[in-house]
Amino acid sequence: MSRQANKTVFVGARACANAIALIFATLLATPGLTQEYPQRPIRFVVGFPPGGMADLMARSLGSKLTNALEQTVVVTIVPEPAG
């Protein structure tokens, strides 16, 4: 019976240690939450040639993301080399 009691105490100590670690991690992460993110425009890279359906969809989505996120979204067309 003492074996069960020791195991219960060990689990309680582990739970306490996990709670302390969680509180510590939360306190360390709090200053990062006050920063504006992102600080630069968001780049949306499209790997298809301009003028196609992917280009039209990306530009439409970029416009909607700009409005929703209140952050500039720049669509960049980088066509893959034909091979």
C-alpha positions in Angstrom: 0.0 0.0 0.0 2.9 2.4 0.7 4.0 1.8 -2.9 0.7 3.3 -4.2 1.0 6.2 -1.9 4.5 7.0 -3.2 3.3 6.8 -6.8 0.5 9.2 -6.0 2.9 11.7 -4.4 5.2 11.3 -7.4 2.4 12.1 -9.9 1.4 15.1 -7.8 5.0 16.4 -7.8 5.2 15.9 -11.6 1.9 17.8 -12.1 3.1 20.6 -9.8 6.4 20.8 -11.8 4.5 20.9 -15.1 2.2 23.7 -13.8 5.3 25.7 -12.7 6.9 25.2 -16.1 3.8 26.2 -17.9 3.5 29.4 -15.8 7.1 30.2 -16.4 6.8 29.7 -20.2 3.7 31.9 -20.3 5.5 34.7 -18.4 8.4 34.5 -20.9 6.1 34.6 -23.9 4.1 37.6 -22.7 6.5 40.4 -24.0 6.4 38.9 -27.5 2.6 39.4 -27.6 2.8 43.1 -27.3 4.9 43.5 -30.5 3.2 44.3 -33.8 3.3 41.3 -36.2 4.2 41.3 -39.0 6.2 44.5 -39.3 6.8 44.2 -43.0 4.4 43.4 -45.9 3.4 39.8 -46.3 4.8 38.3 -49.5 2.5 35.8 -51.3 4.6 33.9 -53.8 2.9 32.3 -56.8 4.9 29.7 -58.8 2.9 29.9 -62.0 3.1 32.3 -65.0 1.2 35.6 -64.8 -2.2 35.9 -66.4 -3.3 32.4 -65.5 -6.0 31.2 -63.1 -3.5 30.8 -60.3 -2.4 34.4 -60.7 -6.0 35.7 -60.7 -6.9 33.6 -57.6 -3.7 34.8 -55.8 -4.4 38.4 -56.5 -8.0 38.1 -55.4 -6.9 36.3 -52.2 -4.2 38.8 -51.6 -6.7 41.6 -51.7 -9.1 39.9 -49.3 -6.2 39.1 -46.9 -5.1 42.8 -47.0 -8.6 43.8 -45.9 -9.0 41.0 -43.3 -5.5 41.3 -41.7 -5.2 45.1 -42.1 -1.7 44.4 -43.4 -0.3 44.8 -46.9 -0.1 41.5 -48.8 2.1 41.7 -51.9 1.6 39.0 -54.6 4.8 38.0 -56.3 4.8 35.9 -59.4 7.8 33.6 -59.7 7.1 31.2 -62.6 8.9 27.9 -62.4 11.3 27.1 -65.3 9.8 24.9 -68.0 11.5 21.6 -68.1 
